[in-house]
Amino acid sequence: MKRTIGRALRIAGFALLTALTFTTTNITAAEKPAVKPATGTLSFSRLITGPDGVSHWVDEKIQLASRGTEGIEALMATASIGDVKGAIVAMLKAGSTEDWHPAPRRQFMVCLRGRVEVTAGDGEKRRVKTGEFVLLEDTSGKGHVTHALGVEDHVALALPVADDAFVRK
């Protein structure tokens, strides 16, 4: 008797689950709630060489917008950084300092691990921690100093930026 009741409950549960699945997956397009396209901004620091040949920090924002009106295109806000070729991962040992040097090319540096302090030619310092990024454009002049803070090695992803992308106005 207990077996029969248990089996009946399992069958009833399976039938209920099937019915719920069927009714929730058969919603018509007209019944789906409207998706508001995603938008936003992303702040970052930009290191430029000024007319004086000295590097300076500038605060910038990237405008993010959805690429469509349905599905993932509506839910995800994006901004193109152009084609990326020659990306590298770089590590600076904890406590190490790279003395004055210009950036080898225009590139986003995305901090993957650790923390780093970057000193511009004008003396202003900015700290970059895991998950943050900067755009290095001081490809001429005195450049900047990079110091890995703390006890953890600093690891960054360098993404080259095309000359026609993210041009200052």
C-alpha positions as CSV (number, residue, x, y, z in Angstrom):
1,M,0.0,0.0,0.0
2,K,2.8,2.4,0.9
3,R,4.5,1.6,-2.4
4,T,1.4,2.3,-4.3
5,I,0.9,5.7,-2.6
6,G,4.6,6.6,-3.1
7,R,4.4,5.7,-6.8
8,A,1.1,7.6,-7.3
9,L,2.7,10.7,-5.7
10,R,5.8,10.4,-7.9
11,I,3.5,10.1,-11.0
12,A,1.4,13.1,-9.9
13,G,4.5,15.2,-9.2
14,F,5.9,14.4,-12.6
15,A,2.6,15.2,-14.3
16,L,2.4,18.6,-12.4
17,L,6.0,19.4,-13.3
18,T,5.4,18.6,-17.0
19,A,2.2,20.7,-17.0
20,L,4.0,23.7,-15.4
21,T,6.9,23.4,-17.8
22,F,4.6,23.2,-20.8
23,T,2.5,26.2,-19.8
24,T,5.5,28.4,-18.9
25,T,7.4,27.6,-22.2
26,N,4.4,28.3,-24.4
27,I,4.2,32.0,-23.8
28,T,3.5,34.0,-27.0
29,A,5.7,36.9,-28.1
30,A,2.8,39.3,-27.3
31,E,2.8,38.0,-23.6
32,K,6.6,38.5,-23.1
33,P,7.4,41.6,-21.0
34,A,9.1,44.4,-23.0
35,V,12.9,44.5,-22.5
36,K,14.3,48.0,-22.0
37,P,17.6,48.2,-23.9
38,A,20.6,48.3,-21.7
39,T,22.7,51.5,-21.5
40,G,25.4,52.8,-19.2
41,T,28.9,54.3,-18.9
42,L,32.2,52.9,-17.8
43,S,34.8,55.3,-16.2
44,F,38.5,54.9,-16.7
45,S,41.7,57.0,-16.5
46,R,43.6,58.0,-19.6
47,L,47.4,58.8,-19.6
48,I,48.3,61.3,-22.3
49,T,51.3,63.2,-23.4
50,G,50.5,66.9,-23.3
51,P,51.9,69.6,-25.7
52,D,54.6,70.1,-23.1
53,G,55.9,66.6,-23.6
54,V,54.9,65.5,-20.1
55,S,52.3,62.9,-19.3
56,H,49.0,63.8,-17.6
57,W,46.0,61.9,-16.3
58,V,42.6,62.6,-17.7
59,D,39.3,61.1,-16.5
60,E,37.2,59.6,-19.3
61,K,34.0,57.6,-19.8
62,I,32.9,55.0,-22.4
63,Q,29.3,55.1,-23.4
64,L,27.7,51.6,-23.5
65,A,24.6,50.9,-25.5
66,S,22.6,47.8,-26.5
67,R,23.1,46.4,-30.0
68,G,19.5,45.4,-30.5
69,T,16.0,45.3,-29.1
70,E,15.5,41.6,-28.4
71,G,17.3,38.8,-26.6
72,I,20.9,39.2,-25.4
73,E,21.4,42.2,-27.7
74,A,18.9,44.2,-25.7
75,L,20.1,43.0,-22.3
76,M,23.9,43.6,-22.8
77,A,25.3,47.1,-23.2
78,T,28.6,47.2,-25.2
79,A,31.1,49.6,-26.7
80,S,33.5,48.6,-29.5
81,I,37.2,49.0,-28.9
82,G,38.0,47.9,-32.5
83,D,40.0,45.0,-33.6
84,V,42.6,43.7,-31.2
85,K,45.9,42.2,-32.4
86,G,49.0,41.6,-30.4
87,A,47.4,41.5,-26.9
88,I,49.7,40.3,-24.2
89,V,49.6,39.4,-20.5
90,A,52.4,41.1,-18.4
91,M,53.5,40.5,-14.9
92,L,55.4,43.0,-12.6
93,K,56.8,41.4,-9.5
94,A,55.4,42.6,-6.2
95,G,57.4,45.6,-5.0
96,S,59.1,46.2,-8.3
97,T,59.3,49.5,-10.1
98,E,59.6,50.3,-13.8
99,D,61.4,53.6,-14.0
100,W,60.4,56.4,-16.4
101,H,59.3,54.9,-19.7
102,P,56.7,55.8,-22.4
103,A,54.0,53.4,-23.3
104,P,55.2,51.2,-26.2
105,R,51.9,51.8,-28.1
106,R,48.4,53.0,-27.3
107,Q,46.9,50.3,-25.2
108,F,44.4,49.5,-22.5
109,M,46.0,47.9,-19.5
110,V,43.4,45.8,-17.6
111,C,44.5,44.9,-14.1
112,L,43.9,41.1,-13.6
113,R,45.7,40.7,-10.3
114,G,47.4,42.8,-7.7
115,R,47.6,46.6,-7.5
116,V,49.8,49.1,-9.3
117,E,50.6,52.8,-8.9
118,V,51.3,54.8,-12.0
119,T,53.0,58.2,-11.7
120,A,52.5,60.6,-14.6
121,G,55.3,62.9,-15.8
122,D,53.5,65.8,-13.9
123,G,53.8,63.9,-10.6
124,E,50.1,62.8,-10.3
125,K,49.7,59.3,-9.1
126,R,46.9,56.9,-9.8
127,R,46.4,53.5,-8.3
128,V,44.8,50.7,-10.4
129,K,43.4,47.6,-8.7
130,T,42.1,44.3,-9.9
131,G,39.2,44.8,-12.4
132,E,40.1,48.4,-13.3
133,F,41.8,49.6,-16.5
134,V,43.6,52.6,-17.9
135,L,44.3,53.7,-21.4
136,L,48.0,54.4,-21.9
137,E,48.7,56.9,-24.6
138,D,51.9,58.6,-23.4
139,T,54.0,57.1,-26.3
140,S,56.4,60.0,-26.4
141,G,58.1,62.2,-23.9
142,K,59.2,61.3,-20.4
143,G,56.5,58.7,-19.9
144,H,55.5,57.3,-16.6
145,V,56.7,55.2,-13.6
146,T,54.9,51.9,-12.7
147,H,55.2,50.4,-9.2
148,A,53.6,47.1,-8.1
149,L,52.1,47.7,-4.7
150,G,51.7,45.1,-1.9
151,V,52.9,41.5,-1.7
152,E,51.0,40.2,-4.8
153,D,52.5,40.4,-8.3
154,H,50.7,42.8,-10.6
155,V,49.3,41.0,-13.7
156,A,47.8,43.0,-16.5
157,L,46.2,42.3,-19.9
158,A,47.6,44.8,-22.5
159,L,45.1,45.4,-25.4
160,P,46.5,47.5,-28.3
161,V,44.2,50.3,-29.4
162,A,44.0,51.3,-33.0
163,D,45.0,54.9,-33.9
164,D,41.4,55.7,-35.0
165,A,39.7,54.3,-31.8
166,F,39.1,56.4,-28.7
167,V,40.5,59.6,-30.3
168,R,40.3,62.6,-28.0
169,K,38.2,65.4,-29.3
